[in-house]
Each structure stands twice: as C-alpha cells, then as structure tokens.
C-alpha cells in the first residue's frame, strides 16, 4: 500500500498514512477538523544498495557471505527452536 504524508491546515500536524491510491484522507486526528488535511509532496523512498564488491561477486555470493558471517547465531537459534515444544493451534 502506498504511503502518503498529509498536513493539517488548521493545527499544522503532519501525519504519514497508508491507504489505497483512490482513497482520500481528509479529517485531522489531532484537532478533529473536517476536510483540513492536504497531501504533501514527497519523494519516493530510495532503496539502499550495498555495493562493496558486488561487481566482482557471482549471484548469491553476497547472501552466502552474510549467512557464513551469522552461521553461529543461526545454529544457536535452531537448537533453541528444537528444544521448545509447540502446542497445535
């Protein structure tokens, strides 16, 4: 769902709202004014791309590198999960 920023023209509160593209968010939750929210212009979120050695690595090598770095933590969590008993829902 898209994320939109709105600002109240009456009390100037700014909120971030998730809703469908065809929906409208108009009433302020802070001051209670009807039809006081105006959509603000925002830039889309940029994805952070880690480019350490990505040009020289094969596909999946970065994932494998992080798995190897966290293998001990993963093994401890697996052992912990095996010891716990779960009740069927």
PDB file of N, CA, C and O in Angstrom:
ATOM      1  N   UNK A   1       0.835  -1.169   0.000  1.00  0.00           N
ATOM      2  CA  UNK A   1       0.000   0.000   0.000  1.00  0.00           C
ATOM      3  C   UNK A   1       0.891   1.248   0.000  1.00  0.00           C
ATOM      4  O   UNK A   1       1.900   1.284   0.703  1.00  0.00           O
ATOM      5  N   UNK A   2       0.532   2.249  -0.767  1.00  0.00           N
ATOM      6  CA  UNK A   2       1.333   3.471  -0.799  1.00  0.00           C
ATOM      7  C   UNK A   2       1.274   4.236   0.516  1.00  0.00           C
ATOM      8  O   UNK A   2       0.309   4.128   1.272  1.00  0.00           O
ATOM      9  N   UNK A   3       2.302   4.995   0.770  1.00  0.00           N
ATOM     10  CA  UNK A   3       2.421   5.801   1.979  1.00  0.00           C
ATOM     11  C   UNK A   3       2.325   7.273   1.560  1.00  0.00           C
ATOM     12  O   UNK A   3       3.000   7.696   0.622  1.00  0.00           O
ATOM     13  N   UNK A   4       1.498   8.040   2.245  1.00  0.00           N
ATOM     14  CA  UNK A   4       1.297   9.440   1.909  1.00  0.00           C
ATOM     15  C   UNK A   4       1.500  10.307   3.146  1.00  0.00           C
ATOM     16  O   UNK A   4       1.200   9.884   4.262  1.00  0.00           O
ATOM     17  N   UNK A   5       2.008  11.517   2.948  1.00  0.00           N
ATOM     18  CA  UNK A   5       2.152  12.487   4.031  1.00  0.00           C
ATOM     19  C   UNK A   5       1.080  13.553   3.871  1.00  0.00           C
ATOM     20  O   UNK A   5       0.852  14.073   2.778  1.00  0.00           O
ATOM     21  N   UNK A   6       0.430  13.866   4.979  1.00  0.00           N
ATOM     22  CA  UNK A   6      -0.603  14.896   4.990  1.00  0.00           C
ATOM     23  C   UNK A   6      -0.277  15.900   6.091  1.00  0.00           C
ATOM     24  O   UNK A   6       0.340  15.560   7.100  1.00  0.00           O
ATOM     25  N   UNK A   7      -0.713  17.169   5.870  1.00  0.00           N
ATOM     26  CA  UNK A   7      -0.545  18.193   6.891  1.00  0.00           C
ATOM     27  C   UNK A   7      -1.877  18.916   7.063  1.00  0.00           C
ATOM     28  O   UNK A   7      -2.559  19.237   6.090  1.00  0.00           O
ATOM     29  N   UNK A   8      -2.232  19.167   8.327  1.00  0.00           N
ATOM     30  CA  UNK A   8      -3.474  19.866   8.650  1.00  0.00           C
ATOM     31  C   UNK A   8      -3.268  21.362   8.441  1.00  0.00           C
ATOM     32  O   UNK A   8      -2.279  21.928   8.907  1.00  0.00           O
ATOM     33  N   UNK A   9      -4.202  22.001   7.742  1.00  0.00           N
ATOM     34  CA  UNK A   9      -4.088  23.442   7.514  1.00  0.00           C
ATOM     35  C   UNK A   9      -4.455  24.233   8.760  1.00  0.00           C
ATOM     36  O   UNK A   9      -4.128  25.416   8.858  1.00  0.00           O
ATOM     37  N   UNK A  10      -5.125  23.601   9.709  1.00  0.00           N
ATOM     38  CA  UNK A  10      -5.547  24.288  10.918  1.00  0.00           C
ATOM     39  C   UNK A  10      -4.492  24.201  12.027  1.00  0.00           C
ATOM     40  O   UNK A  10      -4.081  25.232  12.559  1.00  0.00           O
ATOM     41  N   UNK A  11      -4.047  22.990  12.385  1.00  0.00           N
ATOM     42  CA  UNK A  11      -3.115  22.834  13.509  1.00  0.00           C
ATOM     43  C   UNK A  11      -1.692  22.489  13.067  1.00  0.00           C
ATOM     44  O   UNK A  11      -0.806  22.377  13.915  1.00  0.00           O
ATOM     45  N   UNK A  12      -1.451  22.320  11.780  1.00  0.00           N
ATOM     46  CA  UNK A  12      -0.135  22.052  11.191  1.00  0.00           C
ATOM     47  C   UNK A  12       0.488  20.711  11.585  1.00  0.00           C
ATOM     48  O   UNK A  12       1.695  20.531  11.421  1.00  0.00           O
ATOM     49  N   UNK A  13      -0.298  19.775  12.096  1.00  0.00           N
ATOM     50  CA  UNK A  13       0.236  18.458  12.406  1.00  0.00           C
ATOM     51  C   UNK A  13       0.498  17.721  11.092  1.00  0.00           C
ATOM     52  O   UNK A  13      -0.269  17.840  10.136  1.00  0.00           O
ATOM     53  N   UNK A  14       1.594  16.958  11.059  1.00  0.00           N
ATOM     54  CA  UNK A  14       1.943  16.174   9.876  1.00  0.00           C
ATOM     55  C   UNK A  14       1.828  14.702  10.226  1.00  0.00           C
ATOM     56  O   UNK A  14       2.344  14.254  11.250  1.00  0.00           O
ATOM     57  N   UNK A  15       1.138  13.944   9.358  1.00  0.00           N
ATOM     58  CA  UNK A  15       0.961  12.514   9.588  1.00  0.00           C
ATOM     59  C   UNK A  15       1.334  11.754   8.330  1.00  0.00           C
ATOM     60  O   UNK A  15       1.226  12.270   7.218  1.00  0.00           O
ATOM     61  N   UNK A  16       1.777  10.512   8.523  1.00  0.00           N
ATOM     62  CA  UNK A  16       2.072   9.610   7.411  1.00  0.00           C
ATOM     63  C   UNK A  16       1.013   8.523   7.441  1.00  0.00           C
ATOM     64  O   UNK A  16       0.815   7.874   8.467  1.00  0.00           O
ATOM     65  N   UNK A  17       0.330   8.322   6.317  1.00  0.00           N
ATOM     66  CA  UNK A  17      -0.818   7.431   6.250  1.00  0.00           C
ATOM     67  C   UNK A  17      -0.624   6.420   5.118  1.00  0.00           C
ATOM     68  O   UNK A  17      -0.155   6.769   4.035  1.00  0.00           O
ATOM     69  N   UNK A  18      -0.992   5.158   5.388  1.00  0.00           N
ATOM     70  CA  UNK A  18      -1.020   4.124   4.357  1.00  0.00           C
ATOM     71  C   UNK A  18      -2.462   3.990   3.883  1.00  0.00           C
ATOM     72  O   UNK A  18      -3.359   3.758   4.693  1.00  0.00           O
ATOM     73  N   UNK A  19      -2.692   4.131   2.590  1.00  0.00           N
ATOM     74  CA  UNK A  19      -4.014   3.878   2.036  1.00  0.00           C
ATOM     75  C   UNK A  19      -3.917   3.645   0.540  1.00  0.00           C
ATOM     76  O   UNK A  19      -2.877   3.902  -0.068  1.00  0.00           O
ATOM     77  N   UNK A  20      -4.992   3.163  -0.052  1.00  0.00           N
ATOM     78  CA  UNK A  20      -5.021   2.912  -1.481  1.00  0.00           C
ATOM     79  C   UNK A  20      -4.958   4.226  -2.246  1.00  0.00           C
ATOM     80  O   UNK A  20      -5.262   5.289  -1.705  1.00  0.00           O
ATOM     81  N   UNK A  21      -4.561   4.138  -3.509  1.00  0.00           N
ATOM     82  CA  UNK A  21      -4.391   5.346  -4.309  1.00  0.00           C
ATOM     83  C   UNK A  21      -5.697   6.119  -4.500  1.00  0.00           C
ATOM     84  O   UNK A  21      -5.680   7.346  -4.589  1.00  0.00           O
ATOM     85  N   UNK A  22      -6.813   5.419  -4.564  1.00  0.00           N
ATOM     86  CA  UNK A  22      -8.084   6.094  -4.816  1.00  0.00           C
ATOM     87  C   UNK A  22      -8.784   6.559  -3.536  1.00  0.00           C
ATOM     88  O   UNK A  22      -9.859   7.153  -3.616  1.00  0.00           O
ATOM     89  N   UNK A  23      -8.213   6.309  -2.380  1.00  0.00           N
ATOM     90  CA  UNK A  23      -8.794   6.772  -1.114  1.00  0.00           C
ATOM     91  C   UNK A  23      -8.306   8.181  -0.799  1.00  0.00           C
ATOM     92  O   UNK A  23      -7.265   8.617  -1.290  1.00  0.00           O
ATOM     93  N   UNK A  24      -9.070   8.880   0.024  1.00  0.00           N
ATOM     94  CA  UNK A  24      -8.717  10.249   0.425  1.00  0.00           C
ATOM     95  C   UNK A  24      -8.718  10.329   1.945  1.00  0.00           C
ATOM     96  O   UNK A  24      -9.637   9.834   2.598  1.00  0.00           O
ATOM     97  N   UNK A  25      -7.695  10.948   2.501  1.00  0.00           N
ATOM     98  CA  UNK A  25      -7.581  11.162   3.944  1.00  0.00           C
ATOM     99  C   UNK A  25      -7.843  12.651   4.172  1.00  0.00           C
ATOM    100  O   UNK A  25      -7.056  13.490   3.733  1.00  0.00           O
ATOM    101  N   UNK A  26      -8.929  12.983   4.848  1.00  0.00           N
ATOM    102  CA  UNK A  26      -9.301  14.395   4.912  1.00  0.00           C
ATOM    103  C   UNK A  26      -9.480  14.962   6.316  1.00  0.00           C
ATOM    104  O   UNK A  26      -9.338  16.172   6.490  1.00  0.00           O
ATOM    105  N   UNK A  27      -9.779  14.157   7.314  1.00  0.00           N
ATOM    106  CA  UNK A  27     -10.065  14.663   8.652  1.00  0.00           C
ATOM    107  C   UNK A  27      -8.832  14.552   9.547  1.00  0.00           C
ATOM    108  O   UNK A  27      -8.160  13.521   9.567  1.00  0.00           O
ATOM    109  N   UNK A  28      -8.540  15.622  10.287  1.00  0.00           N
ATOM    110  CA  UNK A  28      -7.377  15.669  11.165  1.00  0.00           C
ATOM    111  C   UNK A  28      -7.648  14.869  12.437  1.00  0.00           C
ATOM    112  O   UNK A  28      -8.691  15.030  13.071  1.00  0.00           O
ATOM    113  N   UNK A  29      -6.702  14.007  12.802  1.00  0.00           N
ATOM    114  CA  UNK A  29      -6.867  13.215  14.023  1.00  0.00           C
ATOM    115  C   UNK A  29      -6.438  14.003  15.258  1.00  0.00           C
ATOM    116  O   UNK A  29      -6.819  13.660  16.377  1.00  0.00           O
ATOM    117  N   UNK A  30      -5.642  15.067  15.057  1.00  0.00           N
ATOM    118  CA  UNK A  30      -5.148  15.869  16.177  1.00  0.00           C
ATOM    119  C   UNK A  30      -6.206  16.859  16.668  1.00  0.00           C
ATOM    120  O   UNK A  30      -6.560  16.864  17.847  1.00  0.00           O
ATOM    121  N   UNK A  31      -6.708  17.698  15.751  1.00  0.00           N
ATOM    122  CA  UNK A  31      -7.643  18.750  16.172  1.00  0.00           C
ATOM    123  C   UNK A  31      -9.097  18.424  15.845  1.00  0.00           C
ATOM    124  O   UNK A  31     -10.000  19.105  16.329  1.00  0.00           O
ATOM    125  N   UNK A  32      -9.341  17.385  15.023  1.00  0.00           N
ATOM    126  CA  UNK A  32     -10.703  16.965  14.719  1.00  0.00           C
ATOM    127  C   UNK A  32     -11.376  17.749  13.602  1.00  0.00           C
ATOM    128  O   UNK A  32     -12.556  17.523  13.334  1.00  0.00           O
ATOM    129  N   UNK A  33     -10.676  18.654  12.947  1.00  0.00           N
ATOM    130  CA  UNK A  33     -11.271  19.446  11.861  1.00  0.00           C
ATOM    131  C   UNK A  33     -11.582  18.546  10.669  1.00  0.00           C
ATOM    132  O   UNK A  33     -10.805  17.655  10.327  1.00  0.00           O
ATOM    133  N   UNK A  34     -12.726  18.793  10.047  1.00  0.00           N
ATOM    134  CA  UNK A  34     -13.133  18.040   8.866  1.00  0.00           C
ATOM    135  C   UNK A  34     -12.557  18.697   7.615  1.00  0.00           C
ATOM    136  O   UNK A  34     -12.512  19.923   7.511  1.00  0.00           O
ATOM    137  N   UNK A  35     -12.127  17.885   6.683  1.00  0.00           N
ATOM    138  CA  UNK A  35     -11.573  18.332   5.390  1.00  0.00           C
ATOM    139  C   UNK A  35     -10.433  19.329   5.538  1.00  0.00           C
ATOM    140  O   UNK A  35     -10.338  20.281   4.763  1.00  0.00           O
ATOM    141  N   UNK A  36      -9.562  19.121   6.533  1.00  0.00           N
ATOM    142  CA  UNK A  36      -8.464  20.060   6.762  1.00  0.00           C
ATOM    143  C   UNK A  36      -7.104  19.510   6.357  1.00  0.00           C
ATOM    144  O   UNK A  36      -6.105  20.224   6.439  1.00  0.00           O
ATOM    145  N   UNK A  37      -7.046  18.242   5.918  1.00  0.00           N
ATOM    146  CA  UNK A  37      -5.765  17.628   5.580  1.00  0.00           C
ATOM    147  C   UNK A  37      -5.443  17.833   4.108  1.00  0.00           C
ATOM    148  O   UNK A  37      -6.269  17.581   3.231  1.00  0.00           O
ATOM    149  N   UNK A  38      -4.230  18.295   3.859  1.00  0.00           N
ATOM    150  CA  UNK A  38      -3.749  18.500   2.494  1.00  0.00           C
ATOM    151  C   UNK A  38      -2.568  17.569   2.251  1.00  0.00           C
ATOM    152  O   UNK A  38      -1.681  17.450   3.096  1.00  0.00           O
ATOM    153  N   UNK A  39      -2.558  16.912   1.101  1.00  0.00           N
ATOM    154  CA  UNK A  39      -1.487  15.980   0.769  1.00  0.00           C
ATOM    155  C   UNK A  39      -0.222  16.774   0.469  1.00  0.00           C
ATOM    156  O   UNK A  39      -0.249  17.765  -0.261  1.00  0.00           O
ATOM    157  N   UNK A  40       0.889  16.317   1.049  1.00  0.00           N
ATOM    158  CA  UNK A  40       2.179  16.971   0.844  1.00  0.00           C
ATOM    159  C   UNK A  40       2.942  16.248  -0.258  1.00  0.00           C
ATOM    160  O   UNK A  40       2.745  15.052  -0.475  1.00  0.00           O
ATOM    161  N   UNK A  41       3.798  16.964  -0.944  1.00  0.00           N
ATOM    162  CA  UNK A  41       4.655  16.348  -1.938  1.00  0.00           C
ATOM    163  C   UNK A  41       5.783  15.620  -1.233  1.00  0.00           C
ATOM    164  O   UNK A  41       6.420  16.175  -0.338  1.00  0.00           O
ATOM    165  N   UNK A  42       6.030  14.399  -1.624  1.00  0.00           N
ATOM    166  CA  UNK A  42       7.105  13.615  -1.024  1.00  0.00           C
ATOM    167  C   UNK A  42       7.892  12.929  -2.122  1.00  0.00           C
ATOM    168  O   UNK A  42       7.388  12.711  -3.225  1.00  0.00           O
ATOM    169  N   UNK A  43       9.119  12.595  -1.812  1.00  0.00           N
ATOM    170  CA  UNK A  43       9.930  11.848  -2.756  1.00  0.00           C
ATOM    171  C   UNK A  43       9.802  10.373  -2.436  1.00  0.00           C
ATOM    172  O   UNK A  43       9.638  10.011  -1.270  1.00  0.00           O
ATOM    173  N   UNK A  44       9.872   9.523  -3.425  1.00  0.00           N
ATOM    174  CA  UNK A  44       9.784   8.094  -3.150  1.00  0.00           C
ATOM    175  C   UNK A  44      10.988   7.621  -2.347  1.00  0.00           C
ATOM    176  O   UNK A  44      12.078   8.184  -2.448  1.00  0.00           O
ATOM    177  N   UNK A  45      10.775   6.573  -1.544  1.00  0.00           N
ATOM    178  CA  UNK A  45      11.862   6.014  -0.759  1.00  0.00           C
ATOM    179  C   UNK A  45      12.873   5.365  -1.683  1.00  0.00           C
ATOM    180  O   UNK A  45      12.511   4.642  -2.610  1.00  0.00           O
ATOM    181  N   UNK A  46      14.128   5.625  -1.425  1.00  0.00           N
ATOM    182  CA  UNK A  46      15.183   5.028  -2.228  1.00  0.00           C
ATOM    183  C   UNK A  46      15.666   3.771  -1.531  1.00  0.00           C
ATOM    184  O   UNK A  46      15.826   3.746  -0.311  1.00  0.00           O
ATOM    185  N   UNK A  47      15.893   2.744  -2.301  1.00  0.00           N
ATOM    186  CA  UNK A  47      16.424   1.510  -1.741  1.00  0.00           C
ATOM    187  C   UNK A  47      17.923   1.663  -1.566  1.00  0.00           C
ATOM    188  O   UNK A  47      18.623   2.163  -2.447  1.00  0.00           O
ATOM    189  N   UNK A  48      18.391   1.231  -0.432  1.00  0.00           N
ATOM    190  CA  UNK A  48      19.821   1.285  -0.155  1.00  0.00           C
ATOM    191  C   UNK A  48      20.462   0.043  -0.766  1.00  0.00           C
ATOM    192  O   UNK A  48      20.071  -1.086  -0.471  1.00  0.00           O
ATOM    193  N   UNK A  49      21.430   0.270  -1.600  1.00  0.00           N
ATOM    194  CA  UNK A  49      22.114  -0.837  -2.254  1.00  0.00           C
ATOM    195  C   UNK A  49      23.539  -0.890  -1.737  1.00  0.00           C
ATOM    196  O   UNK A  49      24.284   0.087  -1.818  1.00  0.00           O
ATOM    197  N   UNK A  50      23.902  -2.039  -1.209  1.00  0.00           N
ATOM    198  CA  UNK A  50      25.254  -2.214  -0.701  1.00  0.00           C
ATOM    199  C   UNK A  50      26.123  -2.662  -1.867  1.00  0.00           C
ATOM    200  O   UNK A  50      25.896  -3.717  -2.458  1.00  0.00           O
ATOM    201  N   UNK A  51      27.104  -1.859  -2.182  1.00  0.00           N
ATOM    202  CA  UNK A  51      27.970  -2.181  -3.307  1.00  0.00           C
ATOM    203  C   UNK A  51      29.408  -2.289  -2.842  1.00  0.00           C
ATOM    204  O   UNK A  51      30.255  -1.487  -3.235  1.00  0.00           O
ATOM    205  N   UNK A  52      29.685  -3.272  -2.013  1.00  0.00           N
ATOM    206  CA  UNK A  52      31.048  -3.470  -1.543  1.00  0.00           C
ATOM    207  C   UNK A  52      31.901  -3.984  -2.688  1.00  0.00           C
ATOM    208  O   UNK A  52      32.769  -3.279  -3.202  1.00  0.00           O
ATOM    209  N   UNK A  53      31.645  -5.207  -3.075  1.00  0.00           N
ATOM    210  CA  UNK A  53      32.382  -5.857  -4.146  1.00  0.00           C
ATOM    211  C   UNK A  53      31.388  -6.465  -5.116  1.00  0.00           C
ATOM    212  O   UNK A  53      31.690  -7.464  -5.770  1.00  0.00           O
ATOM    213  N   UNK A  54      30.205  -5.874  -5.217  1.00  0.00           N
ATOM    214  CA  UNK A  54      29.119  -6.506  -5.957  1.00  0.00           C
ATOM    215  C   UNK A  54      29.435  -6.714  -7.430  1.00  0.00           C
ATOM    216  O   UNK A  54      28.869  -7.614  -8.049  1.00  0.00           O
ATOM    217  N   UNK A  55      30.303  -5.927  -8.000  1.00  0.00           N
ATOM    218  CA  UNK A  55      30.625  -6.099  -9.413  1.00  0.00           C
ATOM    219  C   UNK A  55      31.426  -7.372  -9.658  1.00  0.00           C
ATOM    220  O   UNK A  55      31.344  -7.945 -10.744  1.00  0.00           O
ATOM    221  N   UNK A  56      32.194  -7.826  -8.677  1.00  0.00           N
ATOM    222  CA  UNK A  56      33.038  -8.995  -8.845  1.00  0.00           C
ATOM    223  C   UNK A  56      32.401 -10.275  -8.316  1.00  0.00           C
ATOM    224  O   UNK A  56      32.921 -11.362  -8.566  1.00  0.00           O
ATOM    225  N   UNK A  57      31.279 -10.173  -7.585  1.00  0.00           N
ATOM    226  CA  UNK A  57      30.666 -11.340  -6.963  1.00  0.00           C
ATOM    227  C   UNK A  57      29.647 -11.993  -7.889  1.00  0.00           C
ATOM    228  O   UNK A  57      28.980 -11.321  -8.676  1.00  0.00           O
ATOM    229  N   UNK A  58      29.539 -13.305  -7.782  1.00  0.00           N
ATOM    230  CA  UNK A  58      28.524 -14.028  -8.531  1.00  0.00           C
ATOM    231  C   UNK A  58      27.174 -13.852  -7.843  1.00  0.00           C
ATOM    232  O   UNK A  58      27.100 -13.393  -6.703  1.00  0.00           O
ATOM    233  N   UNK A  59      26.116 -14.220  -8.548  1.00  0.00           N
ATOM    234  CA  UNK A  59      24.774 -14.113  -7.991  1.00  0.00           C
ATOM    235  C   UNK A  59      24.673 -14.976  -6.739  1.00  0.00           C
ATOM    236  O   UNK A  59      25.056 -16.146  -6.767  1.00  0.00           O
ATOM    237  N   UNK A  60      24.171 -14.426  -5.654  1.00  0.00           N
ATOM    238  CA  UNK A  60      24.010 -15.152  -4.403  1.00  0.00           C
ATOM    239  C   UNK A  60      25.230 -15.134  -3.509  1.00  0.00           C
ATOM    240  O   UNK A  60      25.159 -15.601  -2.373  1.00  0.00           O
ATOM    241  N   UNK A  61      26.350 -14.610  -3.986  1.00  0.00           N
ATOM    242  CA  UNK A  61      27.574 -14.618  -3.185  1.00  0.00           C
ATOM    243  C   UNK A  61      27.447 -13.701  -1.975  1.00  0.00           C
ATOM    244  O   UNK A  61      27.962 -14.020  -0.903  1.00  0.00           O
ATOM    245  N   UNK A  62      26.775 -12.578  -2.130  1.00  0.00           N
ATOM    246  CA  UNK A  62      26.593 -11.658  -1.007  1.00  0.00           C
ATOM    247  C   UNK A  62      25.743 -12.309   0.072  1.00  0.00           C
ATOM    248  O   UNK A  62      26.047 -12.197   1.259  1.00  0.00           O
ATOM    249  N   UNK A  63      24.673 -12.994  -0.340  1.00  0.00           N
ATOM    250  CA  UNK A  63      23.818 -13.690   0.623  1.00  0.00           C
ATOM    251  C   UNK A  63      24.604 -14.772   1.347  1.00  0.00           C
ATOM    252  O   UNK A  63      24.509 -14.905   2.568  1.00  0.00           O
ATOM    253  N   UNK A  64      25.365 -15.531   0.607  1.00  0.00           N
ATOM    254  CA  UNK A  64      26.176 -16.594   1.202  1.00  0.00           C
ATOM    255  C   UNK A  64      27.183 -16.015   2.193  1.00  0.00           C
ATOM    256  O   UNK A  64      27.442 -16.602   3.243  1.00  0.00           O
ATOM    257  N   UNK A  65      27.744 -14.865   1.851  1.00  0.00           N
ATOM    258  CA  UNK A  65      28.719 -14.203   2.729  1.00  0.00           C
ATOM    259  C   UNK A  65      28.086 -13.837   4.070  1.00  0.00           C
ATOM    260  O   UNK A  65      28.690 -14.049   5.121  1.00  0.00           O
ATOM    261  N   UNK A  66      26.872 -13.289   4.035  1.00  0.00           N
ATOM    262  CA  UNK A  66      26.197 -12.914   5.270  1.00  0.00           C
ATOM    263  C   UNK A  66      25.738 -14.128   6.068  1.00  0.00           C
ATOM    264  O   UNK A  66      25.743 -14.095   7.299  1.00  0.00           O
ATOM    265  N   UNK A  67      25.347 -15.187   5.391  1.00  0.00           N
ATOM    266  CA  UNK A  67      24.967 -16.414   6.092  1.00  0.00           C
ATOM    267  C   UNK A  67      26.166 -16.996   6.820  1.00  0.00           C
ATOM    268  O   UNK A  67      26.058 -17.397   7.979  1.00  0.00           O
ATOM    269  N   UNK A  68      27.296 -17.043   6.154  1.00  0.00           N
ATOM    270  CA  UNK A  68      28.516 -17.558   6.783  1.00  0.00           C
ATOM    271  C   UNK A  68      28.905 -16.705   7.988  1.00  0.00           C
ATOM    272  O   UNK A  68      29.341 -17.235   9.010  1.00  0.00           O
ATOM    273  N   UNK A  69      28.750 -15.392   7.870  1.00  0.00           N
ATOM    274  CA  UNK A  69      29.104 -14.493   8.971  1.00  0.00           C
ATOM    275  C   UNK A  69      28.187 -14.701  10.176  1.00  0.00           C
ATOM    276  O   UNK A  69      28.595 -14.460  11.313  1.00  0.00           O
ATOM    277  N   UNK A  70      26.951 -15.147   9.936  1.00  0.00           N
ATOM    278  CA  UNK A  70      25.981 -15.310  11.019  1.00  0.00           C
ATOM    279  C   UNK A  70      25.652 -16.770  11.299  1.00  0.00           C
ATOM    280  O   UNK A  70      24.650 -17.059  11.953  1.00  0.00           O
ATOM    281  N   UNK A  71      26.469 -17.688  10.821  1.00  0.00           N
ATOM    282  CA  UNK A  71      26.193 -19.113  10.985  1.00  0.00           C
ATOM    283  C   UNK A  71      26.060 -19.527  12.448  1.00  0.00           C
ATOM    284  O   UNK A  71      25.177 -20.318  12.783  1.00  0.00           O
ATOM    285  N   UNK A  72      26.916 -19.011  13.320  1.00  0.00           N
ATOM    286  CA  UNK A  72      26.866 -19.369  14.744  1.00  0.00           C
ATOM    287  C   UNK A  72      25.545 -18.942  15.366  1.00  0.00           C
ATOM    288  O   UNK A  72      24.943 -19.699  16.128  1.00  0.00           O
ATOM    289  N   UNK A  73      25.099 -17.755  15.052  1.00  0.00           N
ATOM    290  CA  UNK A  73      23.814 -17.257  15.574  1.00  0.00           C
ATOM    291  C   UNK A  73      22.675 -18.127  15.058  1.00  0.00           C
ATOM    292  O   UNK A  73      21.772 -18.488  15.812  1.00  0.00           O
ATOM    293  N   UNK A  74      22.720 -18.462  13.774  1.00  0.00           N
ATOM    294  CA  UNK A  74      21.686 -19.306  13.193  1.00  0.00           C
ATOM    295  C   UNK A  74      21.634 -20.677  13.858  1.00  0.00           C
ATOM    296  O   UNK A  74      20.548 -21.193  14.125  1.00  0.00           O
ATOM    297  N   UNK A  75      22.790 -21.270  14.127  1.00  0.00           N
ATOM    298  CA  UNK A  75      22.824 -22.585  14.768  1.00  0.00           C
ATOM    299  C   UNK A  75      22.258 -22.529  16.183  1.00  0.00           C
ATOM    300  O   UNK A  75      21.534 -23.435  16.597  1.00  0.00           O
ATOM    301  N   UNK A  76      22.581 -21.474  16.927  1.00  0.00           N
ATOM    302  CA  UNK A  76      22.040 -21.333  18.287  1.00  0.00           C
ATOM    303  C   UNK A  76      20.521 -21.210  18.250  1.00  0.00           C
ATOM    304  O   UNK A  76      19.829 -21.804  19.077  1.00  0.00           O
ATOM    305  N   UNK A  77      20.002 -20.445  17.300  1.00  0.00           N
ATOM    306  CA  UNK A  77      18.553 -20.276  17.183  1.00  0.00           C
ATOM    307  C   UNK A  77      17.882 -21.581  16.777  1.00  0.00           C
ATOM    308  O   UNK A  77      16.785 -21.878  17.250  1.00  0.00           O
ATOM    309  N   UNK A  78      18.512 -22.363  15.916  1.00  0.00           N
ATOM    310  CA  UNK A  78      17.957 -23.657  15.531  1.00  0.00           C
ATOM    311  C   UNK A  78      17.901 -24.609  16.712  1.00  0.00           C
ATOM    312  O   UNK A  78      16.903 -25.305  16.896  1.00  0.00           O
ATOM    313  N   UNK A  79      18.958 -24.652  17.516  1.00  0.00           N
ATOM    314  CA  UNK A  79      18.981 -25.518  18.701  1.00  0.00           C
ATOM    315  C   UNK A  79      17.913 -25.091  19.698  1.00  0.00           C
ATOM    316  O   UNK A  79      17.237 -25.932  20.291  1.00  0.00           O
ATOM    317  N   UNK A  80      17.763 -23.804  19.879  1.00  0.00           N
ATOM    318  CA  UNK A  80      16.751 -23.270  20.789  1.00  0.00           C
ATOM    319  C   UNK A  80      15.350 -23.660  20.307  1.00  0.00           C
ATOM    320  O   UNK A  80      14.502 -24.042  21.113  1.00  0.00           O
ATOM    321  N   UNK A  81      15.108 -23.567  19.003  1.00  0.00           N
ATOM    322  CA  UNK A  81      13.799 -23.904  18.445  1.00  0.00           C
ATOM    323  C   UNK A  81      13.505 -25.393  18.573  1.00  0.00           C
ATOM    324  O   UNK A  81      12.355 -25.776  18.790  1.00  0.00           O
ATOM    325  N   UNK A  82      14.518 -26.232  18.444  1.00  0.00           N
ATOM    326  CA  UNK A  82      14.325 -27.675  18.575  1.00  0.00           C
ATOM    327  C   UNK A  82      13.946 -28.068  19.997  1.00  0.00           C
ATOM    328  O   UNK A  82      13.188 -29.019  20.188  1.00  0.00           O
ATOM    329  N   UNK A  83      14.458 -27.356  21.000  1.00  0.00           N
ATOM    330  CA  UNK A  83      14.195 -27.680  22.402  1.00  0.00           C
ATOM    331  C   UNK A  83      12.790 -27.261  22.835  1.00  0.00           C
ATOM    332  O   UNK A  83      12.206 -27.871  23.731  1.00  0.00           O
ATOM    333  N   UNK A  84      12.251 -26.226  22.202  1.00  0.00           N
ATOM    334  CA  UNK A  84      10.939 -25.735  22.582  1.00  0.00           C
ATOM    335  C   UNK A  84       9.859 -26.662  22.037  1.00  0.00           C
ATOM    336  O   UNK A  84       9.990 -27.220  20.947  1.00  0.00           O
ATOM    337  N   UNK A  85       8.792 -26.814  22.814  1.00  0.00           N
ATOM    338  CA  UNK A  85       7.659 -27.591  22.355  1.00  0.00           C
ATOM    339  C   UNK A  85       6.533 -26.630  22.001  1.00  0.00           C
ATOM    340  O   UNK A  85       6.297 -25.634  22.685  1.00  0.00           O
ATOM    341  N   UNK A  86       5.863 -26.952  20.935  1.00  0.00           N
ATOM    342  CA  UNK A  86       4.795 -26.094  20.456  1.00  0.00           C
ATOM    343  C   UNK A  86       3.469 -26.827  20.547  1.00  0.00           C
ATOM    344  O   UNK A  86       3.378 -28.013  20.230  1.00  0.00           O
ATOM    345  N   UNK A  87       2.456 -26.118  20.979  1.00  0.00           N
ATOM    346  CA  UNK A  87       1.119 -26.680  21.061  1.00  0.00           C
ATOM    347  C   UNK A  87       0.407 -26.437  19.740  1.00  0.00           C
ATOM    348  O   UNK A  87       0.471 -25.328  19.209  1.00  0.00           O
ATOM    349  N   UNK A  88      -0.258 -27.424  19.202  1.00  0.00           N
ATOM    350  CA  UNK A  88      -1.007 -27.187  17.950  1.00  0.00           C
ATOM    351  C   UNK A  88      -2.150 -26.224  18.208  1.00  0.00           C
ATOM    352  O   UNK A  88      -2.773 -26.246  19.269  1.00  0.00           O
ATOM    353  N   UNK A  89      -2.413 -25.390  17.237  1.00  0.00           N
ATOM    354  CA  UNK A  89      -3.474 -24.393  17.410  1.00  0.00           C
ATOM    355  C   UNK A  89      -4.794 -24.901  16.923  1.00  0.00           C
ATOM    356  O   UNK A  89      -5.795 -24.188  16.995  1.00  0.00           O
TER     357      UNK A  89
END
